[in-house]
Amino acid sequence: MRVDLFDFELPDERIALRPAEPRDAARLLVVRPGKPPEDRIVSELPGLLRPGDALVFNDTKVHTGAAYRPAPT
């Protein structure tokens, strides 16, 4: 697998710093064959599912932290 294919630009304001409140207000990306991806929210999930659908879960946690590097000279 070529992991470089997963590289993309992500603006700082789009990075989650804490879990959504309420939890079912978390954002959800819906991908259907032949259609553009849709931004939805988790509370809409039951109405979006159809028999045979596949769910892909990302169970990574949001950690508070920062990484610093020296400025180029």
MODELLER restraints for C-alpha pairs under 7 A, 6 or more apart:
rsr = mdl.restraints
at = mdl.atoms
rsr.add(forms.Gaussian(group=physical.xy_distance, feature=features.Distance(at['CA:17:A'], at['CA:62:A']), mean=6.54, stdev=0.5))
rsr.add(forms.Gaussian(group=physical.xy_distance, feature=features.Distance(at['CA:17:A'], at['CA:64:A']), mean=6.86, stdev=0.5))
rsr.add(forms.Gaussian(group=physical.xy_distance, feature=features.Distance(at['CA:18:A'], at['CA:62:A']), mean=6.17, stdev=0.5))
rsr.add(forms.Gaussian(group=physical.xy_distance, feature=features.Distance(at['CA:20:A'], at['CA:26:A']), mean=5.18, stdev=0.5))
rsr.add(forms.Gaussian(group=physical.xy_distance, feature=features.Distance(at['CA:24:A'], at['CA:41:A']), mean=6.99, stdev=0.5))
rsr.add(forms.Gaussian(group=physical.xy_distance, feature=features.Distance(at['CA:24:A'], at['CA:42:A']), mean=4.96, stdev=0.5))
rsr.add(forms.Gaussian(group=physical.xy_distance, feature=features.Distance(at['CA:24:A'], at['CA:43:A']), mean=4.96, stdev=0.5))
rsr.add(forms.Gaussian(group=physical.xy_distance, feature=features.Distance(at['CA:25:A'], at['CA:41:A']), mean=5.61, stdev=0.5))
rsr.add(forms.Gaussian(group=physical.xy_distance, feature=features.Distance(at['CA:25:A'], at['CA:42:A']), mean=5.95, stdev=0.5))
rsr.add(forms.Gaussian(group=physical.xy_distance, feature=features.Distance(at['CA:25:A'], at['CA:43:A']), mean=6.39, stdev=0.5))
rsr.add(forms.Gaussian(group=physical.xy_distance, feature=features.Distance(at['CA:26:A'], at['CA:41:A']), mean=5.60, stdev=0.5))
rsr.add(forms.Gaussian(group=physical.xy_distance, feature=features.Distance(at['CA:26:A'], at['CA:42:A']), mean=5.66, stdev=0.5))
rsr.add(forms.Gaussian(group=physical.xy_distance, feature=features.Distance(at['CA:27:A'], at['CA:39:A']), mean=6.94, stdev=0.5))
rsr.add(forms.Gaussian(group=physical.xy_distance, feature=features.Distance(at['CA:27:A'], at['CA:40:A']), mean=5.91, stdev=0.5))
rsr.add(forms.Gaussian(group=physical.xy_distance, feature=features.Distance(at['CA:27:A'], at['CA:41:A']), mean=4.47, stdev=0.5))
rsr.add(forms.Gaussian(group=physical.xy_distance, feature=features.Distance(at['CA:27:A'], at['CA:42:A']), mean=6.17, stdev=0.5))
rsr.add(forms.Gaussian(group=physical.xy_distance, feature=features.Distance(at['CA:28:A'], at['CA:39:A']), mean=5.93, stdev=0.5))
rsr.add(forms.Gaussian(group=physical.xy_distance, feature=features.Distance(at['CA:28:A'], at['CA:40:A']), mean=4.94, stdev=0.5))
rsr.add(forms.Gaussian(group=physical.xy_distance, feature=features.Distance(at['CA:28:A'], at['CA:41:A']), mean=4.89, stdev=0.5))
rsr.add(forms.Gaussian(group=physical.xy_distance, feature=features.Distance(at['CA:28:A'], at['CA:42:A']), mean=5.70, stdev=0.5))
rsr.add(forms.Gaussian(group=physical.xy_distance, feature=features.Distance(at['CA:29:A'], at['CA:37:A']), mean=6.62, stdev=0.5))
rsr.add(forms.Gaussian(group=physical.xy_distance, feature=features.Distance(at['CA:29:A'], at['CA:38:A']), mean=5.76, stdev=0.5))
rsr.add(forms.Gaussian(group=physical.xy_distance, feature=features.Distance(at['CA:29:A'], at['CA:39:A']), mean=5.00, stdev=0.5))
rsr.add(forms.Gaussian(group=physical.xy_distance, feature=features.Distance(at['CA:29:A'], at['CA:40:A']), mean=6.14, stdev=0.5))
rsr.add(forms.Gaussian(group=physical.xy_distance, feature=features.Distance(at['CA:30:A'], at['CA:37:A']), mean=5.61, stdev=0.5))
rsr.add(forms.Gaussian(group=physical.xy_distance, feature=features.Distance(at['CA:30:A'], at['CA:38:A']), mean=5.03, stdev=0.5))
rsr.add(forms.Gaussian(group=physical.xy_distance, feature=features.Distance(at['CA:30:A'], at['CA:39:A']), mean=6.46, stdev=0.5))
rsr.add(forms.Gaussian(group=physical.xy_distance, feature=features.Distance(at['CA:30:A'], at['CA:40:A']), mean=6.93, stdev=0.5))
rsr.add(forms.Gaussian(group=physical.xy_distance, feature=features.Distance(at['CA:31:A'], at['CA:37:A']), mean=4.72, stdev=0.5))
rsr.add(forms.Gaussian(group=physical.xy_distance, feature=features.Distance(at['CA:31:A'], at['CA:38:A']), mean=6.60, stdev=0.5))
